[in-house]
Amino acid sequence: MRIKRGVLKKSKKKRYLKAAKGYRGAKSRRVSLAKEQFFRSGVYAFAGRKQKKRDYRKLWIVRINAAARMNDIKYNELIHGLKEAGVRINRKMLSELASTDMNAFKAYVEIAKEALN
């Protein structure tokens, strides 16, 4: 007795074409190309999640630096001063303070300045 795989093959093709909806050109219509692009998309998505973390960190640093310079201190001096003072605050929180609560950020700047002197 031979085994027929038509149903399985059809469902697999359907799955790839459904996932490839919205891709440009033949990649959304041809199963072999859709499958290839589907796996490549997974690679791009994985890399994108890592890239997003880098981009956010860059943004936080730019915000902190801008606020720090408004308070007559450089970014690297601020971070170094906070480390010397033993203050454990991450860049995300510092950037949030810099953009929303300038008085609290100024308090951290003063702590950093005292630790540097």
GUBATOR-769935 format. One record per residue (C-alpha): x, y, z; chain. Coordinates in Angstrom, 2 decimals, padded with zeros to 5 digits, always signed. Example, Ala and Ser with C-alpha at 12.3 -4.5 7.8 and 13.67 -1.06 7.14 Angstrom:
GUBATOR-769935
+---------+---------+---------+----+
!    east !   north !      up ! ch !
+---------+---------+---------+----+
! +012.30 ! -004.50 ! +007.80 !  A !
! +013.67 ! -001.06 ! +007.14 !  A !
+---------+---------+---------+----+
***
This chain:
GUBATOR-769935
+---------+---------+---------+----+
!    east !   north !      up ! ch !
+---------+---------+---------+----+
! +000.00 ! +000.00 ! +000.00 !  A !
! +001.43 ! +003.37 ! -000.94 !  A !
! +001.24 ! +006.48 ! +001.25 !  A !
! -000.31 ! +009.59 ! -000.22 !  A !
! +000.98 ! +012.90 ! +001.13 !  A !
! -001.15 ! +015.30 ! -000.89 !  A !
! -003.14 ! +016.60 ! +002.07 !  A !
! -000.04 ! +017.24 ! +004.19 !  A !
! +001.81 ! +018.91 ! +001.35 !  A !
! -001.13 ! +021.16 ! +000.53 !  A !
! -001.52 ! +022.26 ! +004.17 !  A !
! +002.20 ! +022.99 ! +004.41 !  A !
! +002.10 ! +025.10 ! +001.23 !  A !
! -000.97 ! +026.91 ! +002.54 !  A !
! +000.84 ! +027.72 ! +005.80 !  A !
! +003.84 ! +029.23 ! +003.99 !  A !
! +001.67 ! +031.26 ! +001.61 !  A !
! -000.41 ! +032.55 ! +004.50 !  A !
! +002.74 ! +033.63 ! +006.35 !  A !
! +004.07 ! +035.28 ! +003.17 !  A !
! +000.99 ! +037.47 ! +002.71 !  A !
! +002.10 ! +041.03 ! +002.06 !  A !
! +005.51 ! +040.11 ! +000.65 !  A !
! +006.37 ! +041.76 ! -002.68 !  A !
! +006.20 ! +040.05 ! -006.04 !  A !
! +006.59 ! +036.30 ! -006.49 !  A !
! +007.55 ! +035.85 ! -002.82 !  A !
! +003.90 ! +036.09 ! -001.90 !  A !
! +002.71 ! +033.66 ! -004.62 !  A !
! +005.37 ! +031.02 ! -005.28 !  A !
! +005.71 ! +028.46 ! -002.51 !  A !
! +009.46 ! +027.86 ! -002.80 !  A !
! +010.22 ! +031.60 ! -002.72 !  A !
! +007.67 ! +032.21 ! +000.02 !  A !
! +009.26 ! +029.51 ! +002.16 !  A !
! +012.74 ! +030.96 ! +001.61 !  A !
! +011.58 ! +034.46 ! +002.49 !  A !
! +009.65 ! +033.19 ! +005.52 !  A !
! +012.83 ! +031.80 ! +007.08 !  A !
! +014.84 ! +034.86 ! +006.11 !  A !
! +012.17 ! +037.05 ! +007.75 !  A !
! +012.70 ! +035.14 ! +010.96 !  A !
! +016.41 ! +035.96 ! +010.81 !  A !
! +015.64 ! +039.64 ! +010.20 !  A !
! +013.17 ! +039.68 ! +013.09 !  A !
! +015.75 ! +038.15 ! +015.45 !  A !
! +018.40 ! +040.69 ! +014.41 !  A !
! +015.83 ! +043.50 ! +014.66 !  A !
! +015.08 ! +042.68 ! +018.29 !  A !
! +018.78 ! +043.05 ! +019.10 !  A !
! +019.04 ! +046.25 ! +017.03 !  A !
! +016.08 ! +047.80 ! +018.89 !  A !
! +017.92 ! +047.47 ! +022.21 !  A !
! +020.96 ! +049.24 ! +020.74 !  A !
! +018.84 ! +052.03 ! +019.27 !  A !
! +017.03 ! +052.70 ! +022.55 !  A !
! +020.29 ! +052.86 ! +024.49 !  A !
! +021.64 ! +055.41 ! +021.97 !  A !
! +018.48 ! +057.50 ! +022.35 !  A !
! +018.73 ! +057.46 ! +026.16 !  A !
! +022.36 ! +058.56 ! +026.02 !  A !
! +021.55 ! +061.44 ! +023.67 !  A !
! +018.75 ! +062.63 ! +025.98 !  A !
! +020.93 ! +062.39 ! +029.09 !  A !
! +023.78 ! +064.22 ! +027.39 !  A !
! +021.50 ! +067.07 ! +026.26 !  A !
! +020.06 ! +067.49 ! +029.77 !  A !
! +023.49 ! +067.17 ! +031.38 !  A !
! +024.96 ! +069.91 ! +029.19 !  A !
! +022.08 ! +072.18 ! +030.18 !  A !
! +023.36 ! +071.69 ! +033.74 !  A !
! +027.01 ! +072.42 ! +032.85 !  A !
! +028.35 ! +068.87 ! +032.93 !  A !
! +029.26 ! +066.37 ! +030.20 !  A !
! +027.59 ! +063.00 ! +029.84 !  A !
! +030.71 ! +060.99 ! +030.66 !  A !
! +031.44 ! +063.14 ! +033.74 !  A !
! +027.86 ! +062.67 ! +034.94 !  A !
! +028.00 ! +058.88 ! +034.58 !  A !
! +031.45 ! +058.70 ! +036.17 !  A !
! +030.36 ! +060.94 ! +039.05 !  A !
! +027.28 ! +058.83 ! +039.72 !  A !
! +029.41 ! +055.67 ! +039.75 !  A !
! +031.89 ! +057.29 ! +042.16 !  A !
! +029.01 ! +058.32 ! +044.43 !  A !
! +027.68 ! +054.76 ! +044.38 !  A !
! +024.38 ! +055.73 ! +042.78 !  A !
! +022.89 ! +052.80 ! +040.87 !  A !
! +020.49 ! +054.22 ! +038.28 !  A !
! +020.24 ! +052.98 ! +034.71 !  A !
! +020.30 ! +055.14 ! +031.60 !  A !
! +016.65 ! +054.49 ! +030.82 !  A !
! +015.53 ! +055.96 ! +034.15 !  A !
! +017.97 ! +058.86 ! +033.89 !  A !
! +016.67 ! +059.72 ! +030.43 !  A !
! +013.07 ! +059.54 ! +031.70 !  A !
! +013.95 ! +062.00 ! +034.48 !  A !
! +015.77 ! +064.24 ! +032.01 !  A !
! +012.73 ! +064.50 ! +029.78 !  A !
! +009.95 ! +064.67 ! +032.41 !  A !
! +011.29 ! +065.80 ! +035.80 !  A !
! +014.21 ! +068.21 ! +035.44 !  A !
! +014.42 ! +068.96 ! +039.18 !  A !
! +015.04 ! +065.30 ! +040.03 !  A !
! +017.63 ! +065.12 ! +037.25 !  A !
! +019.36 ! +068.20 ! +038.68 !  A !
! +019.61 ! +066.43 ! +042.03 !  A !
! +021.49 ! +063.58 ! +040.33 !  A !
! +023.75 ! +066.10 ! +038.59 !  A !
! +024.59 ! +067.69 ! +041.95 !  A !
! +025.39 ! +064.27 ! +043.43 !  A !
! +027.70 ! +063.56 ! +040.49 !  A !
! +029.42 ! +066.95 ! +040.76 !  A !
! +030.07 ! +066.47 ! +044.50 !  A !
! +031.52 ! +063.01 ! +043.90 !  A !
! +033.88 ! +064.37 ! +041.24 !  A !
! +035.23 ! +067.13 ! +043.53 !  A !
+---------+---------+---------+----+
***
